[in-house]
Amino acid sequence: MDKIAWLHAADAILLPFLAPEAVEPPMTLLESMACGAVIITSPAANRSGLITSGSTGLVYHSPAELAHCLTEVLGNSQRAEMMGIQARQAVLERHSYAAVANVTADLWRRLEREPVAVRRA
């Protein structure tokens, strides 16, 4: 079974990082959101703010909150499905090929218009 199939089949994806990852946002977060998975994450894995708790996933701060998040996702499949849809939309708006291409093109246009100041040591 491939990664996409696993992410589609999951009831939720748990990102329980205690410390921030070197890459922000974590690739697993982007991939999971793009597959429409429900993300349950610690603040350390959500420094980018892609997960808005209750909308594009759930953020927990304590073991008790994690238990509540798991219960919520497993007990309310309609709400979980809506969070997955909103998660996919959010990641596509910011990280799809089209979104990245547009930001890159805008950067290059701005660089072409503005002279670059050369720094000398």
Biopython code that builds the backbone (N, CA, C, O; Angstrom):
import numpy as np
from Bio.PDB.StructureBuilder import StructureBuilder

atoms = [
    (1, "MET", "N", (0.847, -1.178, 0.000)),
    (1, "MET", "CA", (0.000, 0.000, 0.000)),
    (1, "MET", "C", (0.892, 1.240, 0.000)),
    (1, "MET", "O", (1.880, 1.292, 0.733)),
    (2, "ASP", "N", (0.558, 2.224, -0.804)),
    (2, "ASP", "CA", (1.407, 3.412, -0.875)),
    (2, "ASP", "C", (1.002, 4.448, 0.174)),
    (2, "ASP", "O", (-0.025, 4.316, 0.840)),
    (3, "LYS", "N", (1.832, 5.478, 0.302)),
    (3, "LYS", "CA", (1.650, 6.491, 1.333)),
    (3, "LYS", "C", (0.304, 7.204, 1.214)),
    (3, "LYS", "O", (-0.361, 7.435, 2.224)),
    (4, "ILE", "N", (-0.099, 7.548, 0.017)),
    (4, "ILE", "CA", (-1.366, 8.248, -0.183)),
    (4, "ILE", "C", (-2.527, 7.390, 0.295)),
    (4, "ILE", "O", (-3.443, 7.893, 0.946)),
    (5, "ALA", "N", (-2.497, 6.117, -0.018)),
    (5, "ALA", "CA", (-3.568, 5.215, 0.424)),
    (5, "ALA", "C", (-3.615, 5.134, 1.949)),
    (5, "ALA", "O", (-4.698, 5.108, 2.532)),
    (6, "TRP", "N", (-2.461, 5.095, 2.593)),
    (6, "TRP", "CA", (-2.417, 5.056, 4.058)),
    (6, "TRP", "C", (-3.013, 6.329, 4.643)),
    (6, "TRP", "O", (-3.796, 6.281, 5.591)),
    (7, "LEU", "N", (-2.636, 7.463, 4.072)),
    (7, "LEU", "CA", (-3.149, 8.731, 4.589)),
    (7, "LEU", "C", (-4.655, 8.856, 4.383)),
    (7, "LEU", "O", (-5.359, 9.374, 5.249)),
    (8, "HIS", "N", (-5.151, 8.386, 3.241)),
    (8, "HIS", "CA", (-6.596, 8.393, 2.989)),
    (8, "HIS", "C", (-7.342, 7.467, 3.954)),
    (8, "HIS", "O", (-8.470, 7.763, 4.349)),
    (9, "ALA", "N", (-6.724, 6.362, 4.328)),
    (9, "ALA", "CA", (-7.386, 5.360, 5.167)),
    (9, "ALA", "C", (-7.377, 5.714, 6.655)),
    (9, "ALA", "O", (-8.150, 5.147, 7.428)),
    (10, "ALA", "N", (-6.523, 6.630, 7.058)),
    (10, "ALA", "CA", (-6.372, 6.946, 8.482)),
    (10, "ALA", "C", (-7.583, 7.688, 9.039)),
    (10, "ALA", "O", (-8.151, 8.551, 8.369)),
    (11, "ASP", "N", (-7.974, 7.351, 10.259)),
    (11, "ASP", "CA", (-9.008, 8.119, 10.952)),
    (11, "ASP", "C", (-8.466, 9.492, 11.327)),
    (11, "ASP", "O", (-9.198, 10.481, 11.310)),
    (12, "ALA", "N", (-7.191, 9.548, 11.662)),
    (12, "ALA", "CA", (-6.519, 10.803, 12.010)),
    (12, "ALA", "C", (-5.015, 10.577, 11.905)),
    (12, "ALA", "O", (-4.529, 9.451, 12.013)),
    (13, "ILE", "N", (-4.298, 11.662, 11.693)),
    (13, "ILE", "CA", (-2.835, 11.629, 11.679)),
    (13, "ILE", "C", (-2.373, 12.400, 12.907)),
    (13, "ILE", "O", (-2.725, 13.566, 13.083)),
    (14, "LEU", "N", (-1.589, 11.754, 13.749)),
    (14, "LEU", "CA", (-1.103, 12.368, 14.972)),
    (14, "LEU", "C", (0.342, 12.813, 14.779)),
    (14, "LEU", "O", (1.205, 12.011, 14.424)),
    (15, "LEU", "N", (0.597, 14.096, 15.015)),
    (15, "LEU", "CA", (1.953, 14.647, 14.956)),
    (15, "LEU", "C", (2.298, 15.116, 16.372)),
    (15, "LEU", "O", (2.053, 16.270, 16.723)),
    (16, "PRO", "N", (2.869, 14.218, 17.182)),
    (16, "PRO", "CA", (3.088, 14.519, 18.603)),
    (16, "PRO", "C", (4.472, 15.097, 18.915)),
    (16, "PRO", "O", (5.035, 14.791, 19.966)),
    (17, "PHE", "N", (5.026, 15.921, 18.032)),
    (17, "PHE", "CA", (6.380, 16.417, 18.227)),
    (17, "PHE", "C", (6.497, 17.186, 19.547)),
    (17, "PHE", "O", (5.633, 17.997, 19.879)),
    (18, "LEU", "N", (7.564, 16.927, 20.288)),
    (18, "LEU", "CA", (7.846, 17.685, 21.505)),
    (18, "LEU", "C", (8.670, 18.922, 21.198)),
    (18, "LEU", "O", (8.600, 19.929, 21.903)),
    (19, "ALA", "N", (9.453, 18.826, 20.130)),
    (19, "ALA", "CA", (10.297, 19.947, 19.723)),
    (19, "ALA", "C", (10.042, 20.222, 18.244)),
    (19, "ALA", "O", (9.637, 19.321, 17.509)),
    (20, "PRO", "N", (10.273, 21.457, 17.802)),
    (20, "PRO", "CA", (10.072, 21.770, 16.388)),
    (20, "PRO", "C", (10.971, 20.936, 15.490)),
    (20, "PRO", "O", (12.078, 20.560, 15.877)),
    (21, "GLU", "N", (10.492, 20.653, 14.300)),
    (21, "GLU", "CA", (11.269, 19.958, 13.283)),
    (21, "GLU", "C", (12.187, 20.961, 12.594)),
    (21, "GLU", "O", (11.962, 22.168, 12.667)),
    (22, "ALA", "N", (13.212, 20.464, 11.931)),
    (22, "ALA", "CA", (14.126, 21.334, 11.211)),
    (22, "ALA", "C", (13.451, 21.964, 9.993)),
    (22, "ALA", "O", (13.784, 23.084, 9.604)),
    (23, "VAL", "N", (12.515, 21.252, 9.400)),
    (23, "VAL", "CA", (11.808, 21.754, 8.223)),
    (23, "VAL", "C", (10.439, 22.227, 8.663)),
    (23, "VAL", "O", (9.712, 21.499, 9.338)),
    (24, "GLU", "N", (10.088, 23.433, 8.286)),
    (24, "GLU", "CA", (8.791, 23.981, 8.673)),
    (24, "GLU", "C", (8.065, 24.467, 7.442)),
    (24, "GLU", "O", (8.644, 25.248, 6.686)),
    (25, "PRO", "N", (6.873, 24.070, 7.196)),
    (25, "PRO", "CA", (6.135, 23.066, 7.941)),
    (25, "PRO", "C", (6.643, 21.666, 7.631)),
    (25, "PRO", "O", (7.211, 21.441, 6.562)),
    (26, "PRO", "N", (6.449, 20.722, 8.547)),
    (26, "PRO", "CA", (6.904, 19.352, 8.298)),
    (26, "PRO", "C", (6.231, 18.765, 7.053)),
    (26, "PRO", "O", (5.033, 18.958, 6.846)),
    (27, "MET", "N", (6.990, 18.060, 6.238)),
    (27, "MET", "CA", (6.455, 17.479, 5.008)),
    (27, "MET", "C", (5.287, 16.530, 5.296)),
    (27, "MET", "O", (4.328, 16.475, 4.526)),
    (28, "THR", "N", (5.368, 15.786, 6.398)),
    (28, "THR", "CA", (4.277, 14.883, 6.754)),
    (28, "THR", "C", (2.987, 15.658, 6.977)),
    (28, "THR", "O", (1.911, 15.176, 6.625)),
    (29, "LEU", "N", (3.078, 16.840, 7.549)),
    (29, "LEU", "CA", (1.895, 17.675, 7.750)),
    (29, "LEU", "C", (1.306, 18.081, 6.407)),
    (29, "LEU", "O", (0.096, 17.969, 6.210)),
    (30, "LEU", "N", (2.133, 18.551, 5.483)),
    (30, "LEU", "CA", (1.656, 18.964, 4.160)),
    (30, "LEU", "C", (1.030, 17.798, 3.402)),
    (30, "LEU", "O", (-0.045, 17.930, 2.818)),
    (31, "GLU", "N", (1.711, 16.661, 3.418)),
    (31, "GLU", "CA", (1.200, 15.485, 2.701)),
    (31, "GLU", "C", (-0.136, 15.021, 3.279)),
    (31, "GLU", "O", (-1.068, 14.708, 2.539)),
    (32, "SER", "N", (-0.215, 14.981, 4.589)),
    (32, "SER", "CA", (-1.445, 14.532, 5.241)),
    (32, "SER", "C", (-2.602, 15.467, 4.941)),
    (32, "SER", "O", (-3.710, 15.018, 4.650)),
    (33, "MET", "N", (-2.346, 16.763, 5.012)),
    (33, "MET", "CA", (-3.395, 17.737, 4.714)),
    (33, "MET", "C", (-3.830, 17.639, 3.258)),
    (33, "MET", "O", (-5.023, 17.713, 2.964)),
    (34, "ALA", "N", (-2.884, 17.475, 2.351)),
    (34, "ALA", "CA", (-3.204, 17.375, 0.925)),
    (34, "ALA", "C", (-4.080, 16.157, 0.639)),
    (34, "ALA", "O", (-4.861, 16.164, -0.313)),
    (35, "CYS", "N", (-3.953, 15.109, 1.460)),
    (35, "CYS", "CA", (-4.784, 13.913, 1.305)),
    (35, "CYS", "C", (-6.129, 14.060, 1.996)),
    (35, "CYS", "O", (-6.956, 13.151, 1.926)),
    (36, "GLY", "N", (-6.365, 15.182, 2.659)),
    (36, "GLY", "CA", (-7.634, 15.392, 3.341)),
    (36, "GLY", "C", (-7.737, 14.670, 4.665)),
    (36, "GLY", "O", (-8.836, 14.420, 5.159)),
    (37, "ALA", "N", (-6.598, 14.333, 5.242)),
    (37, "ALA", "CA", (-6.599, 13.647, 6.533)),
    (37, "ALA", "C", (-6.864, 14.640, 7.659)),
    (37, "ALA", "O", (-6.550, 15.824, 7.543)),
    (38, "VAL", "N", (-7.438, 14.152, 8.735)),
    (38, "VAL", "CA", (-7.626, 14.969, 9.932)),
    (38, "VAL", "C", (-6.315, 14.935, 10.710)),
    (38, "VAL", "O", (-5.805, 13.864, 11.040)),
    (39, "ILE", "N", (-5.785, 16.097, 10.994)),
    (39, "ILE", "CA", (-4.510, 16.208, 11.699)),
    (39, "ILE", "C", (-4.779, 16.549, 13.156)),
    (39, "ILE", "O", (-5.561, 17.449, 13.462)),
    (40, "ILE", "N", (-4.124, 15.821, 14.048)),
    (40, "ILE", "CA", (-4.110, 16.152, 15.473)),
    (40, "ILE", "C", (-2.646, 16.413, 15.792)),
    (40, "ILE", "O", (-1.808, 15.524, 15.647)),
    (41, "THR", "N", (-2.341, 17.614, 16.221)),
    (41, "THR", "CA", (-0.936, 18.002, 16.330)),
    (41, "THR", "C", (-0.618, 18.765, 17.601)),
    (41, "THR", "O", (-1.481, 19.395, 18.213)),
    (42, "SER", "N", (0.639, 18.689, 17.975)),
    (42, "SER", "CA", (1.156, 19.510, 19.065)),
    (42, "SER", "C", (1.539, 20.874, 18.477)),
    (42, "SER", "O", (1.715, 20.993, 17.265)),
    (43, "PRO", "N", (1.669, 21.887, 19.311)),
    (43, "PRO", "CA", (2.087, 23.195, 18.803)),
    (43, "PRO", "C", (3.453, 23.155, 18.105)),
    (43, "PRO", "O", (3.684, 23.925, 17.173)),
    (44, "ALA", "N", (4.352, 22.279, 18.536)),
    (44, "ALA", "CA", (5.688, 22.207, 17.929)),
    (44, "ALA", "C", (5.635, 21.784, 16.466)),
    (44, "ALA", "O", (6.506, 22.160, 15.682)),
    (45, "ALA", "N", (4.627, 21.010, 16.091)),
    (45, "ALA", "CA", (4.495, 20.576, 14.696)),
    (45, "ALA", "C", (3.613, 21.527, 13.893)),
    (45, "ALA", "O", (3.359, 21.289, 12.712)),
    (46, "ASN", "N", (3.147, 22.599, 14.523)),
    (46, "ASN", "CA", (2.237, 23.529, 13.864)),
    (46, "ASN", "C", (2.747, 24.962, 13.931)),
    (46, "ASN", "O", (1.953, 25.901, 13.995)),
    (47, "ARG", "N", (4.063, 25.136, 13.918)),
    (47, "ARG", "CA", (4.613, 26.493, 13.986)),
    (47, "ARG", "C", (4.193, 27.337, 12.797)),
    (47, "ARG", "O", (4.111, 28.561, 12.902)),
    (48, "SER", "N", (3.929, 26.705, 11.681)),
    (48, "SER", "CA", (3.497, 27.437, 10.484)),
    (48, "SER", "C", (2.079, 27.972, 10.629)),
    (48, "SER", "O", (1.675, 28.876, 9.898)),
    (49, "GLY", "N", (1.323, 27.415, 11.571)),
    (49, "GLY", "CA", (-0.056, 27.839, 11.766)),
    (49, "GLY", "C", (-1.013, 27.284, 10.725)),
    (49, "GLY", "O", (-2.141, 27.764, 10.611)),
    (50, "LEU", "N", (-0.584, 26.276, 9.956)),
    (50, "LEU", "CA", (-1.472, 25.683, 8.959)),
    (50, "LEU", "C", (-2.703, 25.060, 9.592)),
    (50, "LEU", "O", (-3.791, 25.096, 9.018)),
    (51, "ILE", "N", (-2.528, 24.485, 10.784)),
    (51, "ILE", "CA", (-3.662, 23.882, 11.464)),
    (51, "ILE", "C", (-4.330, 24.941, 12.337)),
    (51, "ILE", "O", (-3.721, 25.482, 13.260)),
    (52, "THR", "N", (-5.583, 25.221, 12.027)),
    (52, "THR", "CA", (-6.421, 26.073, 12.856)),
    (52, "THR", "C", (-7.333, 25.121, 13.619)),
    (52, "THR", "O", (-8.202, 24.476, 13.033)),
    (53, "SER", "N", (-7.129, 25.041, 14.914)),
    (53, "SER", "CA", (-7.824, 24.035, 15.711)),
    (53, "SER", "C", (-9.339, 24.163, 15.582)),
    (53, "SER", "O", (-9.924, 25.223, 15.805)),
    (54, "GLY", "N", (-9.944, 23.044, 15.215)),
    (54, "GLY", "CA", (-11.385, 22.991, 15.031)),
    (54, "GLY", "C", (-11.821, 23.249, 13.607)),
    (54, "GLY", "O", (-12.983, 23.029, 13.265)),
    (55, "SER", "N", (-10.903, 23.717, 12.767)),
    (55, "SER", "CA", (-11.232, 24.016, 11.375)),
    (55, "SER", "C", (-10.465, 23.110, 10.414)),
    (55, "SER", "O", (-11.068, 22.336, 9.671)),
    (56, "THR", "N", (-9.134, 23.207, 10.432)),
    (56, "THR", "CA", (-8.308, 22.406, 9.527)),
    (56, "THR", "C", (-7.628, 21.243, 10.246)),
    (56, "THR", "O", (-6.760, 20.579, 9.680)),
    (57, "GLY", "N", (-8.018, 21.005, 11.472)),
    (57, "GLY", "CA", (-7.449, 19.942, 12.288)),
    (57, "GLY", "C", (-7.629, 20.299, 13.745)),
    (57, "GLY", "O", (-8.452, 21.148, 14.090)),
    (58, "LEU", "N", (-6.860, 19.651, 14.597)),
    (58, "LEU", "CA", (-6.953, 19.909, 16.033)),
    (58, "LEU", "C", (-5.553, 20.046, 16.619)),
    (58, "LEU", "O", (-4.650, 19.283, 16.276)),
    (59, "VAL", "N", (-5.382, 21.017, 17.498)),
    (59, "VAL", "CA", (-4.107, 21.230, 18.193)),
    (59, "VAL", "C", (-4.341, 20.949, 19.676)),
    (59, "VAL", "O", (-5.299, 21.444, 20.269)),
    (60, "TYR", "N", (-3.462, 20.155, 20.260)),
    (60, "TYR", "CA", (-3.589, 19.838, 21.688)),
    (60, "TYR", "C", (-2.356, 20.335, 22.428)),
    (60, "TYR", "O", (-1.270, 20.449, 21.859)),
    (61, "HIS", "N", (-2.550, 20.628, 23.720)),
    (61, "HIS", "CA", (-1.459, 21.131, 24.556)),
    (61, "HIS", "C", (-1.149, 20.237, 25.749)),
    (61, "HIS", "O", (-0.162, 20.461, 26.451)),
    (62, "SER", "N", (-1.976, 19.230, 25.984)),
    (62, "SER", "CA", (-1.771, 18.351, 27.134)),
    (62, "SER", "C", (-2.282, 16.952, 26.786)),
    (62, "SER", "O", (-3.030, 16.784, 25.822)),
    (63, "PRO", "N", (-1.886, 15.966, 27.557)),
    (63, "PRO", "CA", (-2.409, 14.619, 27.316)),
    (63, "PRO", "C", (-3.944, 14.567, 27.384)),
    (63, "PRO", "O", (-4.570, 13.846, 26.608)),
    (64, "ALA", "N", (-4.542, 15.317, 28.295)),
    (64, "ALA", "CA", (-6.006, 15.320, 28.403)),
    (64, "ALA", "C", (-6.636, 15.902, 27.136)),
    (64, "ALA", "O", (-7.652, 15.393, 26.662)),
    (65, "GLU", "N", (-6.043, 16.966, 26.583)),
    (65, "GLU", "CA", (-6.551, 17.552, 25.334)),
    (65, "GLU", "C", (-6.380, 16.589, 24.168)),
    (65, "GLU", "O", (-7.245, 16.511, 23.296)),
    (66, "LEU", "N", (-5.271, 15.856, 24.146)),
    (66, "LEU", "CA", (-5.058, 14.853, 23.099)),
    (66, "LEU", "C", (-6.159, 13.796, 23.161)),
    (66, "LEU", "O", (-6.719, 13.426, 22.130)),
    (67, "ALA", "N", (-6.467, 13.317, 24.342)),
    (67, "ALA", "CA", (-7.536, 12.327, 24.496)),
    (67, "ALA", "C", (-8.867, 12.890, 24.007)),
    (67, "ALA", "O", (-9.633, 12.191, 23.344)),
    (68, "HIS", "N", (-9.141, 14.148, 24.330)),
    (68, "HIS", "CA", (-10.383, 14.793, 23.880)),
    (68, "HIS", "C", (-10.403, 14.890, 22.350)),
    (68, "HIS", "O", (-11.432, 14.623, 21.729)),
    (69, "CYS", "N", (-9.287, 15.265, 21.747)),
    (69, "CYS", "CA", (-9.200, 15.378, 20.276)),
    (69, "CYS", "C", (-9.475, 14.037, 19.609)),
    (69, "CYS", "O", (-10.232, 13.962, 18.641)),
    (70, "LEU", "N", (-8.857, 12.979, 20.129)),
    (70, "LEU", "CA", (-9.073, 11.648, 19.560)),
    (70, "LEU", "C", (-10.539, 11.235, 19.674)),
    (70, "LEU", "O", (-11.114, 10.690, 18.731)),
    (71, "THR", "N", (-11.129, 11.497, 20.819)),
    (71, "THR", "CA", (-12.541, 11.174, 21.027)),
    (71, "THR", "C", (-13.418, 11.960, 20.066)),
    (71, "THR", "O", (-14.374, 11.421, 19.508)),
    (72, "GLU", "N", (-13.096, 13.228, 19.874)),
    (72, "GLU", "CA", (-13.873, 14.087, 18.979)),
    (72, "GLU", "C", (-13.814, 13.589, 17.536)),
    (72, "GLU", "O", (-14.841, 13.510, 16.862)),
    (73, "VAL", "N", (-12.614, 13.254, 17.062)),
    (73, "VAL", "CA", (-12.454, 12.791, 15.680)),
    (73, "VAL", "C", (-13.164, 11.456, 15.464)),
    (73, "VAL", "O", (-13.867, 11.273, 14.471)),
    (74, "LEU", "N", (-12.979, 10.545, 16.382)),
    (74, "LEU", "CA", (-13.569, 9.217, 16.233)),
    (74, "LEU", "C", (-15.079, 9.207, 16.486)),
    (74, "LEU", "O", (-15.788, 8.333, 15.989)),
    (75, "GLY", "N", (-15.566, 10.175, 17.255)),
    (75, "GLY", "CA", (-16.975, 10.201, 17.602)),
    (75, "GLY", "C", (-17.849, 11.049, 16.699)),
    (75, "GLY", "O", (-19.075, 10.983, 16.781)),
    (76, "ASN", "N", (-17.228, 11.844, 15.839)),
    (76, "ASN", "CA", (-18.015, 12.730, 14.978)),
    (76, "ASN", "C", (-17.429, 12.697, 13.562)),
    (76, "ASN", "O", (-16.646, 13.569, 13.185)),
    (77, "SER", "N", (-17.809, 11.704, 12.802)),
    (77, "SER", "CA", (-17.222, 11.510, 11.475)),
    (77, "SER", "C", (-17.550, 12.646, 10.508)),
    (77, "SER", "O", (-16.739, 12.957, 9.635)),
    (78, "GLN", "N", (-18.711, 13.268, 10.643)),
    (78, "GLN", "CA", (-19.048, 14.387, 9.760)),
    (78, "GLN", "C", (-18.137, 15.585, 10.009)),
    (78, "GLN", "O", (-17.664, 16.222, 9.068)),
    (79, "ARG", "N", (-17.896, 15.885, 11.279)),
    (79, "ARG", "CA", (-16.989, 16.997, 11.607)),
    (79, "ARG", "C", (-15.569, 16.674, 11.160)),
    (79, "ARG", "O", (-14.870, 17.543, 10.638)),
    (80, "ALA", "N", (-15.139, 15.437, 11.360)),
    (80, "ALA", "CA", (-13.809, 15.018, 10.932)),
    (80, "ALA", "C", (-13.668, 15.162, 9.414)),
    (80, "ALA", "O", (-12.641, 15.629, 8.921)),
    (81, "GLU", "N", (-14.698, 14.763, 8.686)),
    (81, "GLU", "CA", (-14.655, 14.886, 7.222)),
    (81, "GLU", "C", (-14.539, 16.352, 6.800)),
    (81, "GLU", "O", (-13.787, 16.672, 5.880)),
    (82, "MET", "N", (-15.272, 17.235, 7.459)),
    (82, "MET", "CA", (-15.203, 18.668, 7.131)),
    (82, "MET", "C", (-13.808, 19.234, 7.425)),
    (82, "MET", "O", (-13.285, 20.031, 6.646)),
    (83, "MET", "N", (-13.209, 18.826, 8.544)),
    (83, "MET", "CA", (-11.851, 19.295, 8.852)),
    (83, "MET", "C", (-10.867, 18.811, 7.794)),
    (83, "MET", "O", (-9.964, 19.552, 7.403)),
    (84, "GLY", "N", (-11.033, 17.570, 7.326)),
    (84, "GLY", "CA", (-10.159, 17.045, 6.273)),
    (84, "GLY", "C", (-10.294, 17.832, 4.977)),
    (84, "GLY", "O", (-9.297, 18.125, 4.318)),
    (85, "ILE", "N", (-11.513, 18.172, 4.614)),
    (85, "ILE", "CA", (-11.747, 18.967, 3.401)),
    (85, "ILE", "C", (-11.118, 20.348, 3.548)),
    (85, "ILE", "O", (-10.456, 20.833, 2.631)),
    (86, "GLN", "N", (-11.322, 20.979, 4.699)),
    (86, "GLN", "CA", (-10.757, 22.308, 4.928)),
    (86, "GLN", "C", (-9.229, 22.262, 4.996)),
    (86, "GLN", "O", (-8.558, 23.197, 4.559)),
    (87, "ALA", "N", (-8.684, 21.179, 5.544)),
    (87, "ALA", "CA", (-7.226, 21.018, 5.600)),
    (87, "ALA", "C", (-6.649, 20.936, 4.187)),
    (87, "ALA", "O", (-5.657, 21.592, 3.870)),
    (88, "ARG", "N", (-7.282, 20.126, 3.351)),
    (88, "ARG", "CA", (-6.813, 19.997, 1.967)),
    (88, "ARG", "C", (-6.851, 21.347, 1.256)),
    (88, "ARG", "O", (-5.892, 21.720, 0.580)),
    (89, "GLN", "N", (-7.937, 22.069, 1.403)),
    (89, "GLN", "CA", (-8.062, 23.367, 0.747)),
    (89, "GLN", "C", (-6.988, 24.339, 1.230)),
    (89, "GLN", "O", (-6.384, 25.053, 0.430)),
    (90, "ALA", "N", (-6.754, 24.363, 2.535)),
    (90, "ALA", "CA", (-5.749, 25.277, 3.103)),
    (90, "ALA", "C", (-4.352, 24.984, 2.575)),
    (90, "ALA", "O", (-3.618, 25.908, 2.224)),
    (91, "VAL", "N", (-3.976, 23.707, 2.512)),
    (91, "VAL", "CA", (-2.629, 23.376, 2.052)),
    (91, "VAL", "C", (-2.489, 23.630, 0.553)),
    (91, "VAL", "O", (-1.425, 24.047, 0.096)),
    (92, "LEU", "N", (-3.543, 23.386, -0.212)),
    (92, "LEU", "CA", (-3.466, 23.655, -1.647)),
    (92, "LEU", "C", (-3.348, 25.149, -1.928)),
    (92, "LEU", "O", (-2.646, 25.555, -2.853)),
    (93, "GLU", "N", (-4.032, 25.962, -1.135)),
    (93, "GLU", "CA", (-3.949, 27.413, -1.324)),
    (93, "GLU", "C", (-2.549, 27.942, -1.081)),
    (93, "GLU", "O", (-2.135, 28.901, -1.732)),
    (94, "ARG", "N", (-1.806, 27.339, -0.154)),
    (94, "ARG", "CA", (-0.484, 27.850, 0.214)),
    (94, "ARG", "C", (0.687, 27.065, -0.353)),
    (94, "ARG", "O", (1.768, 27.627, -0.530)),
    (95, "HIS", "N", (0.503, 25.768, -0.645)),
    (95, "HIS", "CA", (1.651, 24.925, -0.973)),
    (95, "HIS", "C", (1.517, 24.099, -2.237)),
    (95, "HIS", "O", (2.377, 23.259, -2.502)),
    (96, "SER", "N", (0.479, 24.302, -3.023)),
    (96, "SER", "CA", (0.355, 23.556, -4.282)),
    (96, "SER", "C", (1.403, 24.069, -5.269)),
    (96, "SER", "O", (2.010, 25.120, -5.063)),
    (97, "TYR", "N", (1.602, 23.300, -6.347)),
    (97, "TYR", "CA", (2.532, 23.766, -7.382)),
    (97, "TYR", "C", (2.120, 25.132, -7.910)),
    (97, "TYR", "O", (2.966, 26.005, -8.105)),
    (98, "ALA", "N", (0.837, 25.319, -8.139)),
    (98, "ALA", "CA", (0.349, 26.598, -8.664)),
    (98, "ALA", "C", (0.628, 27.733, -7.686)),
    (98, "ALA", "O", (1.077, 28.802, -8.098)),
    (99, "ALA", "N", (0.368, 27.515, -6.390)),
    (99, "ALA", "CA", (0.597, 28.559, -5.389)),
    (99, "ALA", "C", (2.080, 28.915, -5.298)),
    (99, "ALA", "O", (2.440, 30.092, -5.263)),
    (100, "VAL", "N", (2.927, 27.908, -5.262)),
    (100, "VAL", "CA", (4.368, 28.145, -5.178)),
    (100, "VAL", "C", (4.877, 28.824, -6.452)),
    (100, "VAL", "O", (5.711, 29.727, -6.381)),
    (101, "ALA", "N", (4.378, 28.393, -7.615)),
    (101, "ALA", "CA", (4.781, 29.013, -8.885)),
    (101, "ALA", "C", (4.383, 30.484, -8.914)),
    (101, "ALA", "O", (5.158, 31.321, -9.377)),
    (102, "ASN", "N", (3.199, 30.809, -8.432)),
    (102, "ASN", "CA", (2.751, 32.200, -8.417)),
    (102, "ASN", "C", (3.612, 33.066, -7.502)),
    (102, "ASN", "O", (3.980, 34.182, -7.869)),
    (103, "VAL", "N", (3.932, 32.563, -6.326)),
    (103, "VAL", "CA", (4.785, 33.307, -5.394)),
    (103, "VAL", "C", (6.179, 33.494, -5.991)),
    (103, "VAL", "O", (6.760, 34.575, -5.888)),
    (104, "THR", "N", (6.709, 32.459, -6.606)),
    (104, "THR", "CA", (8.035, 32.548, -7.231)),
    (104, "THR", "C", (8.027, 33.537, -8.385)),
    (104, "THR", "O", (8.945, 34.348, -8.506)),
    (105, "ALA", "N", (7.010, 33.486, -9.232)),
    (105, "ALA", "CA", (6.903, 34.423, -10.358)),
    (105, "ALA", "C", (6.803, 35.862, -9.854)),
    (105, "ALA", "O", (7.429, 36.759, -10.418)),
    (106, "ASP", "N", (6.026, 36.088, -8.800)),
    (106, "ASP", "CA", (5.914, 37.431, -8.221)),
    (106, "ASP", "C", (7.259, 37.908, -7.695)),
    (106, "ASP", "O", (7.617, 39.072, -7.874)),
    (107, "LEU", "N", (8.004, 37.024, -7.051)),
    (107, "LEU", "CA", (9.327, 37.382, -6.551)),
    (107, "LEU", "C", (10.241, 37.807, -7.689)),
    (107, "LEU", "O", (10.908, 38.838, -7.597)),
    (108, "TRP", "N", (10.281, 37.018, -8.769)),
    (108, "TRP", "CA", (11.143, 37.346, -9.900)),
    (108, "TRP", "C", (10.722, 38.654, -10.569)),
    (108, "TRP", "O", (11.576, 39.440, -10.980)),
    (109, "ARG", "N", (9.421, 38.891, -10.680)),
    (109, "ARG", "CA", (8.957, 40.167, -11.250)),
    (109, "ARG", "C", (9.426, 41.342, -10.396)),
    (109, "ARG", "O", (9.868, 42.364, -10.919)),
    (110, "ARG", "N", (9.324, 41.186, -9.082)),
    (110, "ARG", "CA", (9.764, 42.246, -8.184)),
    (110, "ARG", "C", (11.265, 42.466, -8.293)),
    (110, "ARG", "O", (11.724, 43.608, -8.275)),
    (111, "LEU", "N", (12.039, 41.388, -8.406)),
    (111, "LEU", "CA", (13.488, 41.507, -8.545)),
    (111, "LEU", "C", (13.875, 42.194, -9.851)),
    (111, "LEU", "O", (14.852, 42.942, -9.898)),
    (112, "GLU", "N", (13.109, 41.940, -10.907)),
    (112, "GLU", "CA", (13.389, 42.577, -12.197)),
    (112, "GLU", "C", (13.122, 44.078, -12.146)),
    (112, "GLU", "O", (13.812, 44.857, -12.804)),
    (113, "ARG", "N", (12.119, 44.483, -11.365)),
    (113, "ARG", "CA", (11.751, 45.900, -11.286)),
    (113, "ARG", "C", (12.660, 46.696, -10.359)),
    (113, "ARG", "O", (12.915, 47.875, -10.607)),
    (114, "GLU", "N", (13.142, 46.081, -9.316)),
    (114, "GLU", "CA", (13.908, 46.793, -8.296)),
    (114, "GLU", "C", (15.407, 46.549, -8.453)),
    (114, "GLU", "O", (15.849, 45.405, -8.554)),
    (115, "PRO", "N", (16.181, 47.627, -8.472)),
    (115, "PRO", "CA", (17.630, 47.434, -8.533)),
    (115, "PRO", "C", (18.118, 46.809, -7.215)),
    (115, "PRO", "O", (17.579, 47.069, -6.139)),
    (116, "VAL", "N", (19.134, 45.995, -7.342)),
    (116, "VAL", "CA", (19.697, 45.320, -6.189)),
    (116, "VAL", "C", (20.879, 46.124, -5.681)),
    (116, "VAL", "O", (21.796, 46.438, -6.440)),
    (117, "ALA", "N", (20.859, 46.453, -4.413)),
    (117, "ALA", "CA", (21.974, 47.163, -3.797)),
    (117, "ALA", "C", (23.075, 46.148, -3.523)),
    (117, "ALA", "O", (22.836, 45.108, -2.910)),
    (118, "VAL", "N", (24.280, 46.457, -3.981)),
    (118, "VAL", "CA", (25.409, 45.557, -3.783)),
    (118, "VAL", "C", (26.096, 45.943, -2.478)),
    (118, "VAL", "O", (26.441, 47.105, -2.258)),
    (119, "ARG", "N", (26.285, 44.957, -1.627)),
    (119, "ARG", "CA", (26.979, 45.203, -0.360)),
    (119, "ARG", "C", (28.453, 44.892, -0.535)),
    (119, "ARG", "O", (28.822, 43.873, -1.118)),
    (120, "ARG", "N", (29.236, 45.726, -0.058)),
    (120, "ARG", "CA", (30.683, 45.518, -0.080)),
    (120, "ARG", "C", (31.174, 45.381, 1.360)),
    (120, "ARG", "O", (30.777, 46.140, 2.244)),
    (121, "ALA", "N", (32.027, 44.420, 1.569)),
    (121, "ALA", "CA", (32.542, 44.180, 2.930)),
    (121, "ALA", "C", (33.652, 45.125, 3.257)),
    (121, "ALA", "O", (34.205, 45.072, 4.356)),
]
sb = StructureBuilder()
sb.init_structure("model")
sb.init_model(0)
sb.init_chain("A")
sb.init_seg("    ")
for serial, (resi, resn, name, xyz) in enumerate(atoms, 1):
    if name == "N":
        sb.init_residue(resn, " ", resi, " ")
    sb.init_atom(name, np.array(xyz, "f"), 0.0, 1.0, " ", f" {name:<3s}", serial, name[0])
structure = sb.get_structure()
